[in-house]
Amino acid sequence: MSASDFFKLLFLSSIWGGSFIFLRIAVPEVGPLMTALLRTTLATAALLIFAAATGVSMNWRRNAKPFAIVGIFAGALPFCCFSFAALHLPAAHSAVLNATAPLFGALFSALWLNERMTARKAAGLLLGLSGVAVLVGAGALPLDAMTLLSFGACLAAAASYALSTIIVTKTGRPGGIHPIAMATGSLAFGSLIMLPTLPFAIPPAMPSLLALGCIAGVSLLSSGLAQAIFIPLIVKIGPTRAMSVSFLIPLFSMLWSAIFLHEGVHLSTVLGAGIVLMAMALVLPTAHAPDDLHPTRS
């Protein structure tokens, strides 16, 4: 992996870590369904402008099926799940559960892309999960039905993200769909898929400017810009490497919480960060490994 690719992953971690802060502020006022719908719609509008400005051909009719499939698994489903969870779970908890995406990604890659589940990779994934657990610390949430449902929603979203990377890898091979077209088209179809929920998604009162600003942030930064960077990165470096971005998201989620929500940073944060970085060293494939040079080979 080049230094440029690594810093792209770092940047993605920072803006995706912020997305959980945006959701915690916006969802109570805007509602889960409307938040997810606005998120895909605004991100689609931004990427359509970018695609047109850069001359990317969308080929809507030919690519409708993959756009719709990725739109479900990388947009509609995870956005709705995480928006729902934001009503009941702290941002850091959602970020930790989001960090299970590489585990799902490694499993799906082994099943469908013939990537080997090496002992090193498995150890790194498990170490990463333990690291984000230390990062957050033992939670004091009541284990009632709504909390468990929210945990399940976050896990479903993480698995959905991982599955979408497999689909993008398959369709992003030479002669496939342009990565920016995939990012734009999938978000557009995600919006269309959620459109029937609009009558049930209208909030009872006009949201505050802060909540609307958070919607703009999660839409344009965490969805639009992030997708434009992440989908080409999946095609370039493979899904397992790309999904390792999830390990640093809880760290940034806590950092932004400390800065903008004035939450304290504890010793567990520093210790967890060190464990997460060690896990990254194990999970990121070495440059000389054959499967890592051809992560999309099947």
C-alpha positions in Angstrom: 0.0 0.0 0.0 1.4 3.4 -1.0 1.7 6.3 1.5 -1.1 8.1 -0.5 -3.5 5.2 0.0 -2.7 5.0 3.7 -3.4 8.7 4.2 -6.7 8.3 2.3 -7.6 5.6 4.8 -6.6 7.9 7.6 -8.7 10.7 6.2 -11.7 8.4 5.7 -11.4 7.3 9.3 -11.5 10.9 10.5 -14.7 11.9 8.6 -16.4 8.6 9.3 -15.6 8.9 12.9 -17.3 12.3 12.8 -20.4 10.8 11.2 -21.5 9.2 14.5 -21.3 12.6 16.2 -23.4 14.1 13.4 -26.0 11.3 13.8 -26.2 11.7 17.5 -27.1 15.3 17.1 -29.3 15.2 14.1 -31.4 12.0 14.4 -33.3 12.9 17.6 -34.7 16.0 15.7 -34.8 14.8 12.1 -35.7 11.1 12.7 -33.8 8.0 11.5 -35.6 7.6 8.2 -35.4 11.2 7.1 -31.8 11.4 8.2 -30.9 8.4 6.0 -33.0 9.7 3.1 -31.5 13.2 3.2 -28.0 11.7 3.6 -28.3 9.7 0.4 -30.1 12.4 -1.5 -27.7 15.3 -0.7 -24.6 13.0 -1.3 -26.1 12.0 -4.7 -26.5 15.6 -5.7 -22.9 16.4 -4.9 -21.5 13.4 -6.7 -23.7 13.9 -9.8 -22.1 17.4 -10.1 -18.6 15.9 -9.6 -19.2 13.1 -12.1 -20.5 15.6 -14.7 -17.5 17.9 -14.1 -15.0 15.1 -14.5 -16.7 13.6 -17.5 -17.6 10.2 -15.9 -20.2 8.3 -17.9 -22.9 6.9 -15.7 -24.5 4.4 -18.2 -27.6 4.3 -16.1 -29.6 1.7 -18.0 -26.7 -0.8 -18.3 -25.5 -0.3 -14.7 -28.9 -0.1 -13.0 -28.7 -3.6 -11.4 -25.3 -3.2 -9.7 -26.2 0.4 -8.7 -29.3 -0.8 -7.0 -27.6 -3.7 -5.2 -24.7 -1.6 -3.9 -27.3 1.2 -3.1 -29.0 -1.2 -0.8 -25.9 -2.6 1.0 -23.7 0.5 1.0 -26.4 3.1 1.4 -30.0 2.5 2.3 -29.6 -0.4 4.8 -26.5 0.7 6.8 -27.6 4.4 6.8 -31.0 3.4 8.3 -29.5 1.0 10.8 -26.9 3.5 12.1 -29.5 6.3 12.2 -31.8 4.1 14.3 -29.0 3.1 16.6 -28.1 6.7 17.1 -31.3 7.1 19.1 -30.3 4.5 21.6 -26.5 4.0 21.6 -23.6 6.5 22.3 -21.6 7.4 19.2 -18.6 5.4 20.4 -20.6 2.2 20.8 -21.8 2.5 17.2 -18.3 3.2 16.0 -17.0 0.1 17.8 -19.7 -2.1 16.2 -18.9 -0.5 12.9 -15.4 -1.8 13.4 -16.6 -5.4 12.9 -16.9 -4.7 9.2 -13.3 -5.9 8.4 -14.1 -9.2 10.1 -17.2 -9.6 7.9 -15.1 -8.4 5.0 -12.4 -11.0 5.5 -15.0 -13.7 5.8 -16.8 -12.6 2.6 -13.5 -12.3 0.8 -12.6 -15.8 1.7 -15.9 -17.1 0.5 -16.3 -15.1 -2.7 -12.9 -13.7 -3.7 -10.7 -16.7 -2.8 -8.6 -14.6 -0.4 -6.9 -16.7 2.2 -7.8 -16.2 5.9 -4.3 -16.4 7.2 -3.4 -16.8 10.9 -1.8 -13.3 10.8 -4.9 -11.7 9.3 -7.3 -13.5 11.8 -5.1 -12.5 14.7 -5.1 -8.9 13.5 -8.8 -8.8 13.2 -9.3 -10.2 16.7 -6.7 -7.9 18.1 -8.5 -4.9 16.4 -11.8 -5.9 17.9 -10.2 -6.1 21.4 -8.5 -2.8 20.8 -11.7 -0.9 20.0 -13.3 -2.6 23.0 -10.6 -1.2 25.3 -10.9 2.1 23.5 -14.5 2.5 24.6 -14.3 0.6 27.9 -17.0 -1.3 29.6 -20.3 0.2 28.8 -23.1 0.8 31.4 -26.0 0.5 29.0 -29.0 -1.4 30.1 -29.3 -4.6 28.1 -33.0 -4.1 27.3 -34.7 -5.0 24.1 -34.1 -1.7 22.4 -30.4 -1.7 23.3 -30.0 -5.2 21.9 -31.9 -4.3 18.8 -29.6 -1.3 18.3 -26.6 -3.5 18.7 -28.0 -5.9 16.1 -28.7 -3.0 13.7 -25.1 -1.8 13.9 -23.8 -5.3 13.3 -26.2 -5.7 10.3 -24.9 -2.4 8.9 -21.3 -3.5 9.3 -21.9 -6.7 7.5 -23.8 -4.8 4.8 -20.8 -2.5 4.3 -18.5 -5.5 4.0 -20.7 -7.2 1.5 -20.9 -4.0 -0.6 -17.1 -4.0 -0.9 -17.2 -7.5 -2.4 -19.7 -6.3 -5.0 -17.7 -3.2 -5.8 -14.6 -5.3 -6.2 -16.3 -7.6 -8.7 -17.8 -4.8 -10.7 -14.7 -2.5 -10.5 -12.4 -4.8 -12.5 -11.0 -3.7 -15.9 -13.9 -3.1 -18.2 -16.3 -2.7 -15.3 -18.1 0.3 -13.8 -16.1 3.4 -13.2 -15.6 3.8 -9.4 -17.1 7.4 -9.3 -20.1 6.2 -11.4 -20.6 3.4 -8.9 -20.4 5.8 -5.9 -22.9 8.2 -7.6 -25.2 5.6 -9.0 -25.4 3.5 -5.8 -26.3 6.5 -3.7 -28.9 7.6 -6.2 -30.5 4.2 -6.2 -30.3 4.2 -2.4 -32.3 7.3 -2.4 -34.9 5.9 -4.7 -35.2 2.7 -2.7 -35.9 4.7 0.5 -38.3 7.2 -1.2 -41.5 5.3 -0.3 -40.6 5.9 3.3 -40.9 9.7 2.9 -44.5 10.0 4.2 -43.5 8.2 7.4 -40.2 10.1 7.7 -41.3 13.7 8.1 -40.3 15.1 11.5 -43.0 16.5 13.7 -41.2 19.9 14.1 -38.7 21.9 12.1 -35.2 20.8 13.0 -32.7 23.3 14.4 -30.0 24.8 12.3 -27.4 22.7 14.2 -29.3 19.5 13.3 -29.6 20.5 9.7 -25.9 21.4 9.6 -25.1 17.9 10.9 -27.2 16.4 8.1 -25.2 18.4 5.6 -22.0 17.3 7.2 -22.9 13.6 7.3 -24.2 13.8 3.7 -21.5 15.8 1.9 -18.5 14.7 3.9 -19.2 11.3 5.4 -21.2 10.0 2.4 -20.5 12.0 -0.8 -16.8 12.8 -0.4 -16.1 9.6 1.5 -17.7 7.4 -1.2 -15.8 9.2 -4.0 -12.6 8.3 -2.2 -13.4 4.9 -0.8 -14.9 3.1 -3.8 -11.9 3.8 -6.1 -9.7 2.7 -3.2 -11.6 -0.6 -2.8 -10.9 -1.3 -6.5 -7.2 -0.4 -6.2 -6.2 -2.1 -2.9 -8.9 -4.7 -2.4 -11.7 -5.1 0.1 -9.8 -6.5 3.1 -7.2 -3.6 3.1 -9.9 -1.1 2.5 -12.2 -2.3 5.3 -9.3 -1.9 7.8 -10.3 1.7 7.8 -12.9 0.7 10.4 -10.4 0.1 13.1 -9.5 3.8 13.4 -13.0 5.2 13.2 -13.7 4.7 17.0 -10.5 6.6 17.8 -11.6 9.6 15.7 -15.2 9.3 17.0 -13.8 9.7 20.6 -11.5 12.5 19.5 -14.2 14.5 17.9 -16.5 13.9 20.9 -13.8 15.3 23.2 -13.2 18.3 21.0 -16.8 19.2 20.1 -18.9 17.6 22.8 -16.3 18.1 25.6 -16.2 14.4 26.6 -13.1 13.4 28.5 -10.3 11.2 27.1 -9.4 8.4 29.4 -6.4 6.1 29.7 -8.4 3.4 27.9 -8.4 5.7 24.9 -4.6 5.8 24.7 -4.2 2.1 25.4 -6.9 1.2 22.9 -5.3 3.4 20.3 -2.0 1.5 20.7 -3.8 -1.9 20.3 -5.7 -0.7 17.2 -2.5 0.5 15.6 -0.8 -2.9 16.2 -3.9 -4.6 14.7 -3.6 -2.4 11.7 0.0 -3.6 11.2 -1.2 -7.2 11.3 -4.3 -6.8 9.1 -2.8 -4.6 6.4 -1.3 -7.2 3.9 2.4 -7.2 3.2 3.5 -6.0 -0.2 5.1 -9.3 -1.2 2.1 -11.6 -0.4 0.7 -13.0 -3.7 -3.0 -12.7 -2.6 -2.3 -9.1 -1.5 -0.9 -8.1 -4.9 -4.1 -9.5 -6.5 -6.8 -9.0 -3.9 -9.7 -9.3 -6.5 -8.5 -12.5 -8.1 -11.0 -15.3 -8.1 
